[in-house]
Amino acid sequence: MQKKIVIIGASGAIGKAFVDLYSKIDTVEHVFSFSKTQIDFSSSKVKSFSIDIEDEISVKNAAEVIGTQKIDIVIVATGILHNKDFGPEKSIKDLDPDNFLKVLKINTIGPAIIGKHFLPLLTKDQKSVFAFLSARVGSISENKLGGWYSYRASKTALNQVVKNFSIEVCRTNPNAVILGLQPGTVESNLSEPFKKNVARENYSHQNIALKCLLR
Ligand SMILES: NC(=O)c1ccc[n+]([C@@H]2O[C@H](COP(=O)([O-])OP(=O)(O)OC[C@H]3O[C@@H](n4cnc5c(N)ncnc54)[C@H](OP(=O)(O)O)[C@@H]3O)[C@@H](O)[C@H]2O)c1
Protein backbone atom coordinates (compact mmCIF):
# COMPACT_ATOMS: atom_id res chain seq x y z
CA MET A 1 0.00 0.00 0.00
CA GLN A 2 1.47 3.39 -1.01
CA LYS A 3 1.76 5.89 1.85
CA LYS A 4 0.58 9.49 1.97
CA ILE A 5 2.53 11.83 4.23
CA VAL A 6 1.81 15.36 5.51
CA ILE A 7 4.62 17.60 6.79
CA ILE A 8 3.66 20.93 8.38
CA GLY A 9 6.53 23.41 8.82
CA ALA A 10 8.35 22.21 5.71
CA SER A 11 10.39 25.43 5.43
CA GLY A 12 12.19 24.64 8.71
CA ALA A 13 15.32 22.52 9.06
CA ILE A 14 13.57 19.50 10.59
CA GLY A 15 10.43 19.77 8.45
CA LYS A 16 12.49 20.02 5.26
CA ALA A 17 14.58 17.00 6.31
CA PHE A 18 11.35 15.00 6.74
CA VAL A 19 10.11 16.02 3.28
CA ASP A 20 13.46 15.09 1.70
CA LEU A 21 13.55 11.77 3.55
CA TYR A 22 10.02 10.63 2.74
CA SER A 23 10.15 11.76 -0.88
CA LYS A 24 13.03 9.29 -1.44
CA ILE A 25 11.19 6.26 -0.02
CA ASP A 26 9.65 3.95 -2.65
CA THR A 27 6.55 3.10 -0.64
CA VAL A 28 5.62 6.78 -0.30
CA GLU A 29 3.19 7.98 -2.99
CA HIS A 30 2.74 11.65 -2.01
CA VAL A 31 4.26 14.10 0.46
CA PHE A 32 1.95 17.05 1.14
CA SER A 33 4.22 19.83 2.34
CA PHE A 34 2.82 22.88 4.16
CA SER A 35 4.84 25.96 5.12
CA LYS A 36 4.50 29.68 5.78
CA THR A 37 7.44 30.55 3.54
CA GLN A 38 6.77 28.86 0.23
CA ILE A 39 9.51 26.46 -0.85
CA ASP A 40 9.77 24.17 -3.83
CA PHE A 41 11.04 20.61 -3.62
CA SER A 42 12.55 18.89 -6.65
CA SER A 43 10.72 15.56 -6.18
CA SER A 44 7.48 15.19 -8.18
CA LYS A 45 6.02 13.31 -5.20
CA VAL A 46 6.00 16.53 -3.16
CA LYS A 47 3.01 18.86 -3.39
CA SER A 48 3.61 22.19 -1.62
CA PHE A 49 0.99 24.48 -0.08
CA SER A 50 0.97 27.47 2.24
CA ILE A 51 -0.15 27.54 5.87
CA ASP A 52 -0.10 30.02 8.74
CA ILE A 53 -0.68 28.06 11.92
CA GLU A 54 -1.61 31.23 13.84
CA ASP A 55 -4.72 31.51 11.65
CA GLU A 56 -7.37 28.77 12.01
CA ILE A 57 -8.90 29.53 8.60
CA SER A 58 -5.51 28.94 7.00
CA VAL A 59 -5.16 25.61 8.87
CA LYS A 60 -8.70 24.56 7.86
CA ASN A 61 -8.03 25.46 4.21
CA ALA A 62 -4.80 23.46 4.35
CA ALA A 63 -6.61 20.36 5.62
CA GLU A 64 -9.20 20.77 2.86
CA VAL A 65 -6.44 20.50 0.25
CA ILE A 66 -6.18 16.82 1.19
CA GLY A 67 -9.87 16.28 0.36
CA THR A 68 -11.08 12.72 0.97
CA GLN A 69 -7.60 11.16 0.78
CA LYS A 70 -6.52 9.27 3.89
CA ILE A 71 -3.13 10.08 5.44
CA ASP A 72 -0.65 7.62 6.97
CA ILE A 73 1.78 10.01 8.68
CA VAL A 74 1.42 13.65 9.78
CA ILE A 75 4.41 15.48 11.26
CA VAL A 76 4.05 18.94 12.80
CA ALA A 77 7.54 20.52 12.68
CA THR A 78 6.63 24.15 13.27
CA GLY A 79 7.97 26.09 16.22
CA ILE A 80 9.50 29.28 17.60
CA LEU A 81 12.13 30.02 20.24
CA HIS A 82 13.15 33.51 19.14
CA ASN A 83 12.53 36.01 16.36
CA LYS A 84 13.93 39.40 15.37
CA ASP A 85 12.07 41.06 18.28
CA PHE A 86 12.76 38.70 21.18
CA GLY A 87 14.77 35.77 22.44
CA PRO A 88 14.13 33.23 25.20
CA GLU A 89 13.81 34.81 28.65
CA LYS A 90 16.95 34.51 30.78
CA SER A 91 15.23 35.88 33.89
CA ILE A 92 11.86 36.87 35.41
CA LYS A 93 12.46 40.48 34.42
CA ASP A 94 12.48 39.47 30.73
CA LEU A 95 8.87 38.21 30.82
CA ASP A 96 6.73 40.06 28.25
CA PRO A 97 3.04 39.23 27.74
CA ASP A 98 3.00 39.83 23.97
CA ASN A 99 6.12 37.76 23.35
CA PHE A 100 4.85 34.99 25.64
CA LEU A 101 1.53 34.91 23.77
CA LYS A 102 3.32 34.72 20.42
CA VAL A 103 5.30 31.67 21.59
CA LEU A 104 2.15 29.99 22.94
CA LYS A 105 0.29 30.68 19.68
CA ILE A 106 2.97 29.03 17.55
CA ASN A 107 4.15 26.23 19.85
CA THR A 108 0.91 25.19 21.56
CA ILE A 109 -2.29 26.65 20.09
CA GLY A 110 -1.23 26.24 16.44
CA PRO A 111 -0.39 22.53 16.82
CA ALA A 112 -3.66 22.00 18.77
CA ILE A 113 -5.66 23.58 15.92
CA ILE A 114 -3.70 21.50 13.41
CA GLY A 115 -4.80 18.43 15.37
CA LYS A 116 -8.41 19.61 15.22
CA HIS A 117 -8.38 19.79 11.41
CA PHE A 118 -5.87 17.08 10.43
CA LEU A 119 -6.52 14.25 12.93
CA PRO A 120 -9.77 13.29 11.13
CA LEU A 121 -7.70 12.73 7.95
CA LEU A 122 -5.75 9.78 9.40
CA THR A 123 -6.43 6.40 7.84
CA LYS A 124 -8.35 4.02 10.10
CA ASP A 125 -7.68 0.79 8.18
CA GLN A 126 -4.07 0.41 9.30
CA LYS A 127 -1.47 2.01 11.55
CA SER A 128 -1.10 5.75 11.19
CA VAL A 129 1.19 8.21 13.00
CA PHE A 130 0.58 11.83 14.02
CA ALA A 131 3.77 13.34 15.49
CA PHE A 132 4.36 16.75 17.02
CA LEU A 133 7.88 18.17 17.47
CA SER A 134 8.16 18.97 21.16
CA ALA A 135 11.35 19.58 23.17
CA ARG A 136 13.12 18.13 26.17
CA VAL A 137 12.94 21.48 27.94
CA GLY A 138 9.15 20.98 28.08
CA SER A 139 9.71 18.32 30.74
CA ILE A 140 9.10 19.75 34.24
CA SER A 141 11.17 17.04 35.94
CA GLU A 142 14.15 17.69 33.60
CA ASN A 143 14.17 21.43 34.38
CA LYS A 144 17.34 22.05 36.36
CA LEU A 145 18.47 25.37 34.84
CA GLY A 146 15.34 27.56 34.70
CA GLY A 147 14.93 30.34 32.12
CA TRP A 148 13.30 30.05 28.67
CA TYR A 149 9.92 30.57 30.39
CA SER A 150 7.65 30.86 27.37
CA TYR A 151 9.34 28.17 25.25
CA ARG A 152 9.43 25.69 28.15
CA ALA A 153 5.81 26.43 29.11
CA SER A 154 4.60 26.20 25.51
CA LYS A 155 6.20 22.76 25.05
CA THR A 156 4.93 21.50 28.43
CA ALA A 157 1.42 22.57 27.40
CA LEU A 158 1.91 20.99 23.96
CA ASN A 159 2.80 17.68 25.65
CA GLN A 160 -0.51 17.82 27.54
CA VAL A 161 -2.41 18.53 24.30
CA VAL A 162 -0.69 15.57 22.63
CA LYS A 163 -1.60 13.31 25.57
CA ASN A 164 -5.23 14.44 25.34
CA PHE A 165 -5.27 13.78 21.57
CA SER A 166 -3.94 10.26 22.16
CA ILE A 167 -6.67 9.49 24.70
CA GLU A 168 -9.52 10.88 22.60
CA VAL A 169 -8.42 9.57 19.19
CA CYS A 170 -7.92 6.06 20.62
CA ARG A 171 -11.72 5.81 21.02
CA THR A 172 -12.47 6.32 17.32
CA ASN A 173 -9.20 5.31 15.63
CA PRO A 174 -7.35 2.68 17.69
CA ASN A 175 -4.82 2.20 14.86
CA ALA A 176 -3.54 5.78 15.27
CA VAL A 177 -0.30 6.51 17.16
CA ILE A 178 -0.17 10.08 18.51
CA LEU A 179 3.19 11.19 19.85
CA GLY A 180 5.49 14.03 20.76
CA LEU A 181 9.05 13.90 19.43
CA GLN A 182 12.13 15.27 21.17
CA PRO A 183 14.59 15.65 18.28
CA GLY A 184 17.76 16.36 20.26
CA THR A 185 19.82 19.35 19.21
CA VAL A 186 19.53 19.95 15.47
CA GLU A 187 21.26 22.70 13.48
CA SER A 188 18.54 25.14 12.44
CA ASN A 189 17.46 28.76 12.56
CA LEU A 190 15.82 27.97 15.90
CA SER A 191 18.99 26.59 17.51
CA GLU A 192 21.48 28.90 15.73
CA PRO A 193 21.98 31.48 18.55
CA PHE A 194 22.77 28.67 21.02
CA LYS A 195 25.06 26.49 18.93
CA LYS A 196 28.18 27.61 20.80
CA ASN A 197 26.76 25.78 23.86
CA VAL A 198 26.51 22.45 22.05
CA ALA A 199 29.47 20.26 21.12
CA ARG A 200 29.44 19.18 17.45
CA GLU A 201 29.25 15.48 18.40
CA ASN A 202 26.10 16.14 20.43
CA TYR A 203 24.02 17.15 17.39
CA SER A 204 21.25 14.72 16.62
CA HIS A 205 21.38 12.10 13.85
CA GLN A 206 17.83 11.10 13.30
CA ASN A 207 17.35 9.44 9.94
CA ILE A 208 17.17 5.90 11.28
CA ALA A 209 14.61 6.83 13.93
CA LEU A 210 12.50 8.76 11.42
CA LYS A 211 12.37 5.84 8.98
CA CYS A 212 10.95 3.72 11.83
CA LEU A 213 7.78 5.84 11.71
CA LEU A 214 6.99 4.17 8.38
CA ARG A 215 6.98 0.63 9.75
N1 LIG B 1 16.56 22.58 16.43
C1 LIG B 1 16.62 22.02 17.65
O1 LIG B 1 17.72 21.81 18.20
C2 LIG B 1 15.34 21.60 18.34
C3 LIG B 1 15.44 21.00 19.62
C4 LIG B 1 14.27 20.60 20.27
C5 LIG B 1 13.04 20.79 19.65
N2 LIG B 1 12.96 21.37 18.42
C6 LIG B 1 11.63 21.60 17.84
O2 LIG B 1 11.59 21.11 16.51
C7 LIG B 1 10.65 21.90 15.76
C8 LIG B 1 11.30 22.37 14.45
O3 LIG B 1 12.40 23.19 14.77
P1 LIG B 1 13.60 23.53 13.74
O4 LIG B 1 14.84 23.36 14.50
O5 LIG B 1 13.40 22.82 12.45
O6 LIG B 1 13.36 25.11 13.57
P2 LIG B 1 13.26 26.05 12.28
O7 LIG B 1 14.22 25.62 11.24
O8 LIG B 1 13.35 27.43 12.82
O9 LIG B 1 11.78 25.74 11.75
C9 LIG B 1 10.64 26.27 12.39
C10 LIG B 1 9.50 26.20 11.42
O10 LIG B 1 8.29 26.70 12.05
C11 LIG B 1 7.61 27.44 11.05
N3 LIG B 1 6.64 28.40 11.59
C12 LIG B 1 6.82 29.31 12.58
N4 LIG B 1 5.70 30.03 12.72
C13 LIG B 1 4.79 29.56 11.81
C14 LIG B 1 3.46 29.90 11.47
N5 LIG B 1 2.80 30.88 12.09
N6 LIG B 1 2.84 29.22 10.49
C15 LIG B 1 3.49 28.22 9.82
N7 LIG B 1 4.77 27.85 10.09
C16 LIG B 1 5.40 28.53 11.08
C17 LIG B 1 8.71 28.17 10.29
O11 LIG B 1 8.20 28.65 9.08
P3 LIG B 1 8.78 29.94 8.31
O12 LIG B 1 10.27 29.87 8.45
O13 LIG B 1 8.29 29.71 6.92
O14 LIG B 1 8.20 31.12 9.00
C18 LIG B 1 9.71 27.03 10.14
O15 LIG B 1 9.35 26.23 9.03
C19 LIG B 1 10.18 23.03 16.68
O16 LIG B 1 8.94 22.69 17.26
C20 LIG B 1 11.26 23.06 17.75
O17 LIG B 1 10.75 23.57 18.98
C21 LIG B 1 14.09 21.78 17.75
The ligand as a MOL file (V3000), in Angstrom:
LIG
                    3D

  0  0  0     0  0            999 V3000
M  V30 BEGIN CTAB
M  V30 COUNTS 48 52 0 0 0
M  V30 BEGIN ATOM
M  V30 1 N 16.5640 22.5830 16.4350 0
M  V30 2 C 16.6160 22.0160 17.6450 0
M  V30 3 O 17.7160 21.8100 18.2020 0
M  V30 4 C 15.3360 21.5970 18.3360 0
M  V30 5 C 15.4370 21.0010 19.6170 0
M  V30 6 C 14.2680 20.6010 20.2690 0
M  V30 7 C 13.0400 20.7910 19.6530 0
M  V30 8 N 12.9650 21.3740 18.4200 0 CHG=1
M  V30 9 C 11.6260 21.5980 17.8430 0
M  V30 10 O 11.5940 21.1140 16.5140 0
M  V30 11 C 10.6500 21.9030 15.7560 0
M  V30 12 C 11.3020 22.3710 14.4490 0
M  V30 13 O 12.3990 23.1930 14.7700 0
M  V30 14 P 13.5950 23.5310 13.7420 0
M  V30 15 O 14.8360 23.3640 14.4970 0
M  V30 16 O 13.3960 22.8250 12.4460 0 CHG=-1
M  V30 17 O 13.3570 25.1110 13.5720 0
M  V30 18 P 13.2590 26.0480 12.2810 0
M  V30 19 O 14.2150 25.6210 11.2360 0
M  V30 20 O 13.3460 27.4270 12.8190 0
M  V30 21 O 11.7780 25.7450 11.7490 0
M  V30 22 C 10.6410 26.2730 12.3920 0
M  V30 23 C 9.4970 26.1960 11.4240 0
M  V30 24 O 8.2940 26.7050 12.0510 0
M  V30 25 C 7.6090 27.4430 11.0490 0
M  V30 26 N 6.6410 28.4010 11.5890 0
M  V30 27 C 6.8230 29.3070 12.5760 0
M  V30 28 N 5.6950 30.0330 12.7160 0
M  V30 29 C 4.7950 29.5610 11.8130 0
M  V30 30 C 3.4610 29.8990 11.4670 0
M  V30 31 N 2.7990 30.8830 12.0950 0
M  V30 32 N 2.8390 29.2200 10.4860 0
M  V30 33 C 3.4910 28.2220 9.8240 0
M  V30 34 N 4.7670 27.8480 10.0950 0
M  V30 35 C 5.3990 28.5310 11.0820 0
M  V30 36 C 8.7080 28.1670 10.2930 0
M  V30 37 O 8.2000 28.6500 9.0810 0
M  V30 38 P 8.7840 29.9400 8.3090 0
M  V30 39 O 10.2670 29.8680 8.4460 0
M  V30 40 O 8.2910 29.7100 6.9230 0
M  V30 41 O 8.1950 31.1220 9.0000 0
M  V30 42 C 9.7060 27.0280 10.1380 0
M  V30 43 O 9.3470 26.2330 9.0330 0
M  V30 44 C 10.1840 23.0270 16.6750 0
M  V30 45 O 8.9420 22.6860 17.2600 0
M  V30 46 C 11.2610 23.0620 17.7460 0
M  V30 47 O 10.7530 23.5670 18.9840 0
M  V30 48 C 14.0870 21.7810 17.7520 0
M  V30 END ATOM
M  V30 BEGIN BOND
M  V30 1 1 1 2
M  V30 2 2 2 3
M  V30 3 1 2 4
M  V30 4 1 4 5
M  V30 5 2 4 48
M  V30 6 2 5 6
M  V30 7 1 6 7
M  V30 8 2 7 8
M  V30 9 1 8 9
M  V30 10 1 8 48
M  V30 11 1 9 10
M  V30 12 1 9 46
M  V30 13 1 10 11
M  V30 14 1 11 12
M  V30 15 1 11 44
M  V30 16 1 12 13
M  V30 17 1 13 14
M  V30 18 2 14 15
M  V30 19 1 14 16
M  V30 20 1 14 17
M  V30 21 1 17 18
M  V30 22 2 18 19
M  V30 23 1 18 20
M  V30 24 1 18 21
M  V30 25 1 21 22
M  V30 26 1 22 23
M  V30 27 1 23 24
M  V30 28 1 23 42
M  V30 29 1 24 25
M  V30 30 1 25 26
M  V30 31 1 25 36
M  V30 32 1 26 27
M  V30 33 1 26 35
M  V30 34 2 27 28
M  V30 35 1 28 29
M  V30 36 1 29 30
M  V30 37 2 29 35
M  V30 38 1 30 31
M  V30 39 2 30 32
M  V30 40 1 32 33
M  V30 41 2 33 34
M  V30 42 1 34 35
M  V30 43 1 36 37
M  V30 44 1 36 42
M  V30 45 1 37 38
M  V30 46 2 38 39
M  V30 47 1 38 40
M  V30 48 1 38 41
M  V30 49 1 42 43
M  V30 50 1 44 45
M  V30 51 1 44 46
M  V30 52 1 46 47
M  V30 END BOND
M  V30 END CTAB
M  END
